[in-house]
Each structure stands twice: as structure tokens, then as C-alpha cells.
Amino acid sequence: MKTIYHAADSRGDANHGWLRSRHTFSFANYYNPERMGFGVLRVINDDFVIGGQGFGKHSHRNMEIISIPLSGKLAHGDSIGNEGIIETGEIQVMSAGTGITHSEMNGSNADAVRFLQIWVIPNKTGVAPRYQQVHMSDTMQPNEFSQVLSPNADDAGVWIHQNAWFSMGDFDEGISEAYQLNNPNNGVYVFVISGEVVINDKVLSTRDGLGIWDIQSFTMDVYSPTRVLVMEVPLFV
């Protein structure tokens, strides 16, 4: 097993007043040549947006863009006709493909919204832009890794143009749970949303990240009530 550890407080930090964001990997004004991503996992942004504000219309191409609200609501609109609210407990994906314009605003004028925005480099470019949104709670089970994203349209959760699998889990203190890779050639990036776990003798606390590769499985020991996101991705673009 090989690992790389990213402490929560080592992330890039941006404060624009209406937006506070922490960047696990190089993004916008944060540049670290040693933090350019993990395989095809290019961006993990931990965003906090005050009420009534958000990201106005902007464009993307050839990127798989995943949004996961952690608290509050996101109001989404895009150039292919989708418009609505993404709520806590849901996951959204856009395949930008040949090009898509969208906005991501706070769905409330009063309450802040906190969400993860994650970018994955696709294995297919020039595809027709697409959008998908599902309730993760429909498939999540307590104290286990529940799949919320895959390469397969017929699987649980959303799907993307990449041989990647995401799993989310809510775990009680004292649980020990194993994760089996779908593809042993992939790597896994573990992001602790809240709580404390131990993997390979490494303690991970809230918003810490751990990249893992050269494994077929790993075991996570839970030290306090925890929510964790596991992102299994190809290591090479």
C-alpha cells in the first residue's frame, strides 16, 4: 500500500466574502505543483456560499463535474434546459462534453450553503452535455460504503464518462469496514467530511484526505461518528 496524506489545514484557502473555499488540489489562485490532483481526480473544492449569492453563468468543456451539498440548498440552471434545487442528501453530475454553461447559486436568501464540487477528467471527450441528479439517501445504508457514482448508467447513483466509483458512508464509532476496489489498477482518495477514522495506522480527521494505491482493498476503523467520501479513480489520464 502506498499513500499520500493531505491535512485539512494544508489546503488552498480563498475568501471572497460571499464565497469561502478550501482547495484540496491546485485551483484558481491556489497553485501547488505537488497538488495537481490524484490520477483523474482533478478538483475537490469545499465551498461555503452565503445566502443570496453564488456562481453566475460560466462555461465548462470536457470535464465531469460533481456537486454534493453538505448543508443548505443549491439552485442550478444550465444551457441545456435544466433548472431546479439540489438539496442536502442529493448528488448532481454534469458531463460538460462539447460545452455547457451553468450557474450554481445559493437556493436560500438567508441561509448559507456548503457543498463539495469535484472535477474528474473524462475518458471520452466531445460528448453531448448531460445532467443527472439523484437522492443518495435512496441507496445509502448505515455503517457501510454505499455507491453513489459509477461508470454505469444502470448502477446505483449517478454515472460519469470515466472508470470511477464514488461511495459515501455514515459510520458509528467502533465500526471497522473494508473497501474493495472495483478495479485494482485504480487508486482511492478518501475524504473525511466529518469525524475521525484510521486507515493504515494514519489518523484522519474532519476534511483530511488520503490517497491510496497499490492495493486491492483497505480497512477503515472509525474512532468517532463519521461521514466519509471514497473516490476510486484511474491513476493515469
C-alpha positions in Angstrom: 0.0 0.0 0.0 1.2 3.5 -0.9 -0.4 6.6 0.5 -0.3 10.4 0.4 -1.8 12.4 3.2 -3.3 15.9 2.8 -4.2 17.6 6.1 -7.3 19.8 6.1 -5.3 22.9 7.1 -2.8 22.3 4.2 -5.5 23.0 1.6 -5.6 26.2 -0.5 -7.7 28.9 1.0 -9.8 31.5 -0.8 -12.1 34.1 0.8 -14.1 36.3 -1.5 -16.6 37.5 1.1 -19.7 35.8 -0.4 -17.6 32.6 -1.0 -15.1 30.8 1.3 -13.4 27.9 -0.4 -10.8 25.3 0.5 -9.0 23.6 -2.4 -7.5 20.1 -1.9 -5.8 20.5 -5.3 -4.4 23.4 -7.3 -7.3 25.6 -8.4 -7.8 29.3 -9.4 -5.3 31.4 -7.4 -4.0 28.4 -5.4 -1.1 26.7 -7.2 1.0 23.9 -5.7 2.9 21.8 -8.3 2.8 18.8 -5.8 -1.0 19.1 -5.6 -2.3 18.9 -9.2 -4.8 16.1 -8.5 -4.9 12.4 -7.8 -5.0 10.5 -11.0 -8.0 11.7 -13.0 -9.4 13.3 -9.8 -8.6 17.0 -10.6 -10.5 19.2 -8.2 -12.0 18.8 -4.7 -13.4 22.2 -3.6 -15.0 22.6 -0.2 -17.3 25.7 -0.8 -19.3 27.9 1.6 -21.6 30.4 0.0 -23.6 33.0 1.9 -27.4 33.4 1.3 -28.5 35.0 -1.9 -25.1 34.6 -3.6 -23.4 32.1 -5.8 -21.6 31.3 -9.1 -23.2 33.1 -12.0 -23.2 31.8 -15.6 -19.9 30.3 -16.7 -18.8 27.6 -19.1 -17.0 24.2 -19.0 -15.9 21.7 -21.6 -14.8 18.1 -21.4 -15.0 17.6 -17.6 -17.2 15.6 -15.3 -18.4 17.9 -12.6 -20.0 16.5 -9.4 -21.7 18.6 -6.7 -22.7 17.3 -3.3 -24.5 19.7 -0.9 -23.4 19.1 2.7 -25.9 21.7 4.2 -28.4 24.0 2.7 -29.6 24.1 -1.0 -28.1 24.8 -4.4 -30.1 26.4 -7.2 -28.9 25.1 -10.5 -29.5 26.3 -14.1 -27.8 25.4 -17.3 -27.8 25.9 -21.1 -29.4 22.5 -21.8 -32.6 23.4 -20.0 -32.2 22.1 -16.5 -33.3 24.3 -13.6 -34.0 23.4 -10.0 -32.8 22.9 -6.5 -30.1 20.4 -5.3 -30.7 19.6 -1.7 -28.6 18.1 1.1 -28.6 14.3 0.6 -28.5 14.6 -3.2 -25.7 14.3 -5.7 -25.5 16.1 -9.1 -23.3 15.5 -12.1 -22.8 17.4 -15.3 -20.8 15.9 -18.2 -19.6 19.1 -19.8 -18.5 17.5 -23.0 -18.7 19.8 -26.1 -19.6 22.7 -23.8 -22.2 23.7 -21.2 -23.0 27.0 -19.5 -24.4 26.8 -16.0 -24.9 28.7 -12.7 -24.8 27.4 -9.2 -26.4 29.8 -6.7 -27.4 29.5 -3.1 -31.0 28.3 -3.1 -31.8 30.5 0.0 -31.5 34.2 0.5 -31.0 33.7 4.3 -29.1 30.5 5.0 -25.6 29.6 3.8 -25.0 26.5 1.6 -21.9 24.3 2.0 -21.1 21.8 -0.8 -18.3 19.8 -2.4 -17.5 20.4 -6.0 -15.4 17.7 -7.6 -14.0 17.5 -11.1 -13.0 14.3 -12.8 -11.1 14.2 -16.1 -13.3 12.1 -18.5 -12.1 9.1 -20.6 -14.2 10.4 -23.5 -14.2 13.9 -24.9 -16.6 15.7 -27.2 -19.7 14.0 -25.8 -23.1 15.6 -25.7 -23.5 17.6 -22.4 -25.7 15.8 -19.9 -27.1 16.4 -16.4 -28.2 14.0 -13.7 -29.4 14.4 -10.1 -30.3 11.7 -7.6 -31.1 11.2 -3.9 -28.2 9.4 -2.3 -30.4 8.5 0.7 -32.3 6.2 -1.6 -29.4 3.8 -1.7 -27.2 4.6 1.3 -27.1 2.1 4.2 -25.7 2.9 7.7 -22.2 1.7 8.6 -21.2 0.7 5.0 -19.7 2.2 1.9 -22.7 2.9 -0.4 -22.1 3.6 -4.0 -23.3 7.0 -5.3 -21.4 7.2 -8.6 -20.1 4.8 -11.2 -19.3 4.4 -14.9 -22.6 2.5 -15.5 -25.9 4.2 -16.1 -27.8 1.2 -14.7 -25.9 1.2 -11.3 -26.9 3.0 -8.1 -26.3 6.7 -8.0 -25.1 8.9 -10.9 -22.8 7.9 -13.7 -19.9 9.6 -15.5 -17.6 9.1 -18.5 -14.8 7.6 -16.5 -14.0 4.3 -14.9 -14.5 5.8 -11.4 -16.6 4.8 -8.5 -17.6 7.1 -5.5 -19.0 5.7 -2.3 -20.4 7.6 0.7 -20.8 6.3 4.2 -22.1 7.3 7.6 -20.4 5.3 10.3 -20.8 4.8 14.1 -17.9 4.9 16.5 -16.2 1.5 16.8 -17.1 0.2 13.3 -14.4 -1.4 11.1 -15.3 -1.5 7.4 -13.4 -2.8 4.4 -13.5 -1.2 0.9 -12.8 -3.5 -2.1 -11.7 -1.8 -5.2 -13.8 -2.2 -8.3 -10.6 -2.1 -10.4 -7.3 -3.0 -8.7 -5.4 -0.7 -11.1 -7.3 2.3 -9.7 -6.3 4.4 -6.7 -8.6 5.6 -4.0 -8.9 9.1 -2.4 -10.6 9.1 1.0 -12.1 12.5 2.1 -13.4 12.7 5.7 -16.4 15.0 5.6 -16.7 14.8 9.4 -15.4 12.6 12.2 -12.2 10.6 12.7 -11.0 7.4 11.2 -7.8 5.4 11.0 -6.5 3.8 7.7 -3.2 2.0 7.6 -2.3 3.5 11.1 -2.9 7.0 9.8 -5.4 9.1 11.8 -7.7 11.2 9.5 -9.9 13.9 11.0 -12.6 16.2 9.5 -11.7 17.4 6.0 -8.4 15.4 5.9 -7.7 13.5 2.7 -5.7 10.3 2.0 -4.7 9.0 -1.4 -4.1 5.2 -1.5 -2.8 3.0 -4.3 -1.1 -0.3 -5.0 -3.9 -2.1 -3.1 -7.0 -4.3 -3.8 -8.7 -3.3 -0.6 -8.3 -1.3 2.6 -9.9 -1.3 6.0 -11.1 1.8 7.8 -11.5 1.9 11.6 -14.0 4.5 12.9 -12.9 6.5 16.0 -15.9 8.8 16.2 -19.2 9.2 14.3 -18.0 9.8 10.8 -19.2 10.7 7.3 -16.7 9.8 4.6 -16.5 10.1 0.8 -14.4 7.5 -1.0 -13.4 8.3 -4.6 -11.9 5.4 -6.6 -10.4 6.7 -9.9 -7.8 5.7 -12.6 -4.3 6.8 -11.7 -3.4 7.9 -15.2 -5.1 10.3 -17.5 
